[in-house]
Amino acid sequence: MKRRKFLASTASASTLLLGGSVLAPAAASAQASLATGADLTGWRTVIGDGVWVGPGQSEVTLDDIRTQNLGTHSLLEANIHERGVMAHNITFDRFSAPDGMTKTHTAEAEFRIPTVPTTDNWDYNAQTLEIGVFVWDGETTRSDYGVAIQWVLNPWIAEFGDIRAWAMTADGPEWQTVGYLEPDTEWHSFRCQYRPGAVANIRIDNDNIDVAETVTEKSPTWGDTIDGRFQLEIVSVWPGQNPTVPAHSAEFRNWAWRVTA
């Protein structure tokens, strides 16, 4: 991965990966300083807000996304019926962390796409693959702290292959390019070390990127605990006016979540 630039300042923004209080009802897993898994068994799958509905199409529902846990890895799928919509699969887990606002959270996972999107192969295409690491402070600030990146996989746009992070700019919150990863079908590694109130260090394969955190106020329906949250996501390709478009899928495996002093 070739680094293009770094984010140096702390950002405070509402991240696009989370739609309203869509993640609020999920209970946190039992407190643990270390949690691991080969696949995402026990995680929850919800619809994100990266959705778009084309002419004549019904709204995106849970029936348009799916996560299959296959033992050695999990397969996230979006727009599985190949409708003229853009669908967003968020698969996530929460980890109880009563002292999480003063601890370092380390999240790791491996990811790959099964086919490289191209403008010549309409049968398989994609919009993004996304990964987020967050800490919810329900005790004091009632805000969600964290970082998020996306790998741009739509081959029709100039940003194809970019790694982007959500950040505050002079024009408001937006995705900013922080690196580049050539789209291929190899397994890639993600590792994030993050302490609330500080810049996070993200490593993709052997390259490091410093990413500023976001801070987001949430609905009163969110709980009063402190929880860590690890979310793996995909967004299917934007359909334009096409009544049918390809499904998008990505594989994730060997995840870990650690909390240390």
N, C-alpha and C positions, 0 to 999 in steps of 0.2 A: 504494500500500500504506500503510495506517495503522498506525503503531507503537503498541502498547499498553503495553509495558514492556520493559526491558532486563535481561539477566543481567549482574550486575556482578562476581560472585565466580568464582574458578577452580573448575571442577568436575573431579572424578576419578570416572569411572564406566565401566561396561561398556556399550557402545552396542548397542542392539537391532538396528541395521542389519546387524551381522555375526554370523553363526551359527558358533560354534566356530572351527575353522580352515578354513572353507570357501574363503577367499581365498588360503590359504597356498601352494598349488602353483604359482600363476602367476608366471612370471619377469617381471622388470622390463624395460621397453623400454630401448633404448640411452640412455645419459646424454645429456641435452640441457637447455640453459637455457630453450629454448622449443620446445614441441610444440603443433601445432594440427591441426584437421581440420573438415571440413564435416559429416561423419557419424562414426560410431563404428567404422569399419572397423579391424580389428586388436584391438579390445577383447574382453574375455571376458565371457560371460554365465553366471551361476550362480544357484542357488536361495538366497534369503535365509532368515532364520529367522522372518519374519513370515508364517507359514503356519498354517492351521487346516483340519482335515478333518472334514466333516460326517458324519452317520450314513450308513453303507452305502457310503462313498466310499473309494477307495484313496488311498495316500499321494501327496503332491504330488511330481512328478518334473520333470526337465528338459523332458519332453514337454508340460508345462503352461505353459511360458513360451517366449518367442521374442523375438529382437531382429533386425529387418530393417534393413540399411544400404542406403539408397536414393540415395546420392550427395549430395543436397542436405540430407538430414537422416536420422536414424534413428528407427525406430518400435519402442518397447518395448511388449511385450504380456504380460499375465499372465492365467492361467486361460483360455487360448485355446479350450479345449473346453467352456467354460461349465458346469463341474461344480459340485457343492455343496461347494466348497473355497475357501479364501483362499490365493492364490499370490503369491510375492514374487520379482520379477525384479530382480537386481542385475547391471548391466552396468558393467564397470570396466576401468581400465588402471593400470599401475604405471610409475613413472619412476625410474630409478636416480639417486640423489642422495647420493654419498658424504659430503658435508658438509652434508646436509640439516637436521641438528638445529640449525644455527646460521644458516640461511638463511630468507628469506621465500618462501613458496609462494603463488602467485596462480593460482586456478582460475576459469575463466569458461565459461559455456554459456548457450544460450537454450533455453527449454522452453515447451510448450503442451499443452493437452488438446484433443482433436478435438471433444468434445461436453461441455456442462455437465451434471454429474450433478444429477438432481432426483428427488424422491419420486414425481413423476408420470410419469417415463420410465424404466421398469424395464429397457428394452432396453440402455441404457448407464448404468453406474454405476462407482464407484471407491471405494477406501479412502484411499490416500495417493499422493503423488509425493514422492520423497526425494532429497536430494543430500548427499554426504559428501566431505570433504577430510581426508586422513590422512597421517601420516608414521610409517613403521615404523622403530624403532631396534633393529636386530638385533645391533649391535656392543656396546653398553654396558648399557642398561637392559632390553633385550628387551621393550619395551612399544610399544604403538600409540598415537600421539598424534593428536588431530584434533577436528573438529567435524562435526556433522550436523544437518540441518534436515528437516522434513517439512511438506508442504502437505496439510491434512486435506480430503478430497474426498468423504467419506461424507455424503450430504445428510440422513440420518436422525439424525445426532447434532448436539448443540448447538455443537460445535467446528468445524462446516463452514466452511471458508475460513481457519481459523487457520493461521499459520505457527508451528511449534513447534521447539524445540531440546532435545536430550538433555542433562540436567544432573543434578548431585547436589543433593538436597534433604535436609531434616531427616528425612524419611521414607524416604530411600534414592533411588536413581536413578529418574528419570521424565522424561517429556516435559513441557516447560513452554512455555506460549504466550509468544511474543516479538513477535508481529505479526499482521497480517491481510492477506490478498490475496483480493479478490473473485473467486470462480471464474468464468472466462470462457474463450473460445477464442482469445484474443490471444496472441502471442508475448511472453514475459517474459524478462528477463535476470537471470542470477545471476553474482555476482562475489565471490570470497572471497580475502582476504589473511590469511595465517596463518603465524606463526613458532612452532615448538614452545616451550612454556613461557609463552605469552602468550595474551591474549584475542584472538580472531579478529574481523576486521571483515567482515561479509557485507552486500553490497548487492543488493537485489532491486528491479529497475527503478531508481528514483531514491531509494530509501529505505535507510538504513543501520541495521544491527542489530549490536551487539557481542555475541558469543557466546563463552561460556567453553569451554575445551577439555575433552575427556575423555582419560583415560590408562588404558589397558587392557593388562594382561599377557596374553600369548598362548602358544599351545601350543609345545612344543619343536620341533615340525615346521616352524615358521616359520624363515626363513633368517637368516643372520648379516650381511646387508647393511643399508644404509639406503636406503629407497625412499619416494617420494611415491606417493600413490594417489588417484585421482579416480573416484568411483562415482556413477552415475545409476540411479535405482530407481523402481519402482512396486509397489504392493501392491493386489491386486484386492479388491473389496468383500466384507465378511464375509457369509457365506451364511445364517447362522442355521440353520434346519431345512429350507431350500429345497433340493431335489435338483438344481436347475439355477439358475445365477445368471449375470449378464452378465460378459463379459470386460472387462478394463480396458486402455487403451492411452494412451500419451503420446509426444510427439515431442520430440527434442532435436537441436540443431544448433550449429555454429560454436563448438566448444569450444577452449579453450586452456589450457596449463599452463606457467607460467613460474617459474623459480627465480632469485632475485636476492639480493644482499648485504643 
